[in-house]
């Protein structure tokens, strides 16, 4: 007759356990929405008791903020890494815009919409959204400034140009998440066209660079 032996759990150091909890919460947020990030739901995800989650996050609001911050930071690092591989600013910008136009971007786009809505009622999340928005602006502005320094881009205010591009991306993200029909090509490539116009590039430069991996000059 087989004996029932309790499964032995691996004891993790606090930093590793906390990171595991945040990662699990970020996964729930991306798949199900921030409203579903609760101590009990994350405990189910990790197959642990809710008390373990509350030990690290006594407030569910703090866990929600951390979940969003983790997912948003991963997105920023993937789309606009601080340490970029070899390539020109034009290539990096084209790659960034191409990635934001793909289906893989839809989940994080929904999460941003979700976070901005909930942040009206949750202070911790509101503060984290502000931090992540600042990080986005700084990362894109830095890339544009680099392009200005190399002579590829022409703009009198890199920050304003970065904000214009991000506003267009935000608008397209909303449409992707609520629209049922495919957008016209002119709208789909609106972020590309906006960037080209504001950076003094010929129309089609960024789309061709995204397709070929090499900028058209």
C-alpha positions in Angstrom: 0.0 0.0 0.0 1.7 3.3 -1.1 2.3 5.8 1.6 1.3 9.4 1.3 4.4 11.5 1.7 3.9 15.3 2.0 5.7 17.2 -0.8 8.8 18.9 0.5 8.9 22.5 -0.4 12.1 24.2 -1.3 13.0 27.1 1.0 14.0 30.1 -0.9 15.8 33.2 0.3 13.5 36.2 0.7 14.7 38.1 -2.3 14.1 35.1 -4.6 10.7 34.4 -3.1 9.6 38.0 -3.5 10.8 38.1 -7.1 8.9 34.9 -7.8 5.7 36.4 -6.3 6.0 39.5 -8.4 6.7 37.5 -11.6 3.6 35.4 -10.9 1.5 38.5 -10.3 2.7 40.1 -13.5 1.7 37.0 -15.4 -1.8 37.1 -13.9 -2.0 40.8 -14.7 -1.1 40.3 -18.4 -3.4 37.3 -18.9 -6.4 38.3 -16.7 -6.1 42.0 -15.8 -4.9 43.8 -12.7 -8.2 43.3 -11.0 -7.4 39.6 -10.8 -4.1 40.2 -9.0 -5.2 39.2 -5.4 -3.2 37.5 -2.7 -5.3 34.4 -3.1 -5.0 34.3 -6.9 -1.2 34.7 -6.9 -1.0 32.0 -4.2 -3.0 29.7 -6.4 -0.6 30.5 -9.3 2.4 29.5 -7.1 0.6 26.6 -5.3 1.4 28.2 -1.9 -0.8 29.5 1.0 -2.1 33.0 0.8 -0.3 33.7 4.1 3.0 33.5 2.3 2.0 36.1 -0.2 0.7 38.4 2.5 4.0 38.0 4.4 5.7 39.8 1.5 2.8 42.0 0.5 0.5 42.8 3.4 -1.4 45.2 1.0 -2.9 43.8 -2.2 -2.6 47.3 -3.7 1.2 47.1 -3.3 1.3 43.8 -5.1 -0.8 45.2 -7.9 1.6 48.1 -8.3 4.6 45.8 -8.3 2.9 43.5 -10.9 2.3 46.3 -13.2 5.8 47.8 -12.7 7.4 44.4 -13.4 5.5 43.9 -16.6 6.0 47.4 -17.8 9.7 47.4 -17.1 10.1 44.2 -19.0 8.3 45.7 -21.9 10.5 48.8 -21.9 13.7 46.8 -21.8 12.5 44.5 -24.6 11.3 47.3 -26.9 13.9 50.0 -26.1 16.8 48.4 -24.3 19.1 50.8 -22.5 22.1 48.9 -23.7 21.3 48.5 -27.4 23.1 46.1 -29.8 25.0 47.5 -32.7 23.0 49.5 -35.1 22.0 53.1 -35.9 19.3 55.2 -34.1 17.2 54.8 -37.3 17.4 51.1 -37.1 16.6 51.0 -33.4 13.6 53.3 -33.8 12.3 51.3 -36.7 12.6 48.1 -34.8 10.8 49.7 -31.8 7.9 50.9 -33.9 7.6 47.5 -35.7 7.4 45.7 -32.4 4.7 48.0 -31.0 2.7 47.2 -34.2 2.8 43.5 -33.6 0.2 41.2 -31.9 2.7 40.5 -29.1 2.3 44.1 -28.0 -1.5 43.8 -27.5 -1.3 42.2 -24.1 0.9 44.9 -22.6 -1.2 47.6 -24.3 -4.3 46.3 -22.6 -2.4 46.3 -19.3 -1.5 49.9 -19.7 -5.1 50.8 -20.3 -6.1 48.8 -17.3 -3.5 50.4 -15.1 -4.3 53.9 -16.1 -8.0 53.3 -15.3 -7.4 51.6 -11.9 -4.7 54.2 -10.9 -7.5 56.7 -10.4 -8.5 54.7 -7.3 -5.2 53.2 -6.1 -2.4 55.5 -5.0 0.4 52.9 -5.1 -0.5 52.0 -8.7 -0.9 55.7 -9.7 2.6 56.4 -8.5 4.0 53.3 -10.4 2.3 54.3 -13.6 3.9 57.8 -13.3 7.3 56.2 -12.8 6.9 53.9 -15.8 5.6 56.7 -18.1 8.7 58.7 -17.1 10.9 55.8 -17.9 9.3 55.4 -21.4 9.8 59.1 -22.1 13.4 59.1 -21.0 14.3 56.0 -23.0 12.7 57.2 -26.3 14.0 60.7 -25.8 17.5 59.3 -25.3 17.3 57.4 -28.6 16.1 60.5 -30.4 18.9 62.6 -29.0 21.4 60.0 -30.1 20.0 60.2 -33.6 20.2 64.0 -33.5 23.8 63.8 -32.4 24.7 61.4 -35.3 22.9 63.6 -37.8 20.2 61.1 -38.7 17.3 62.9 -37.0 16.4 66.6 -37.1 14.2 68.0 -34.3 14.4 71.1 -32.1 13.0 69.3 -29.1 13.6 65.5 -28.7 11.3 65.3 -25.6 8.3 66.8 -27.5 9.0 64.5 -30.4 9.1 61.5 -28.1 5.8 62.5 -26.5 4.2 62.9 -29.9 5.2 59.4 -30.9 4.1 57.9 -27.6 0.7 59.7 -27.8 0.1 58.1 -31.2 1.1 54.7 -29.9 -1.3 55.1 -27.0 -4.1 56.0 -29.3 -3.4 53.0 -31.6 -3.3 50.8 -28.5 -6.7 51.8 -27.4 -8.1 51.1 -30.9 -6.5 47.7 -31.1 -8.1 46.8 -27.8 -11.6 48.0 -28.6 -11.9 47.8 -32.4 -13.1 44.7 -34.2 -12.0 45.6 -37.7 -8.5 45.9 -39.1 -7.3 49.5 -39.3 -6.5 51.1 -42.7 -2.8 50.9 -43.6 -2.6 54.7 -43.3 -3.7 54.4 -39.6 -1.6 51.3 -38.9 1.5 53.1 -39.9 0.6 56.4 -38.2 3.4 56.1 -35.6 5.9 55.5 -38.4 4.7 58.5 -40.4 4.6 60.7 -37.3 8.2 59.8 -36.4 9.4 60.4 -39.9 7.7 63.7 -40.2 8.9 65.0 -36.8 12.5 63.7 -37.3 13.0 65.1 -40.8 13.1 61.6 -42.4 11.8 60.8 -45.8 8.4 59.0 -45.8 9.0 55.3 -45.8 12.4 55.4 -44.2 11.4 53.7 -41.0 9.0 51.2 -42.5 11.7 50.1 -45.0 14.3 49.9 -42.2 11.9 47.8 -40.2 11.4 45.4 -43.1 15.0 45.1 -44.1 16.9 45.9 -41.0 18.8 48.6 -42.8 17.8 52.3 -43.0 17.1 53.8 -46.4 19.1 57.0 -46.8 
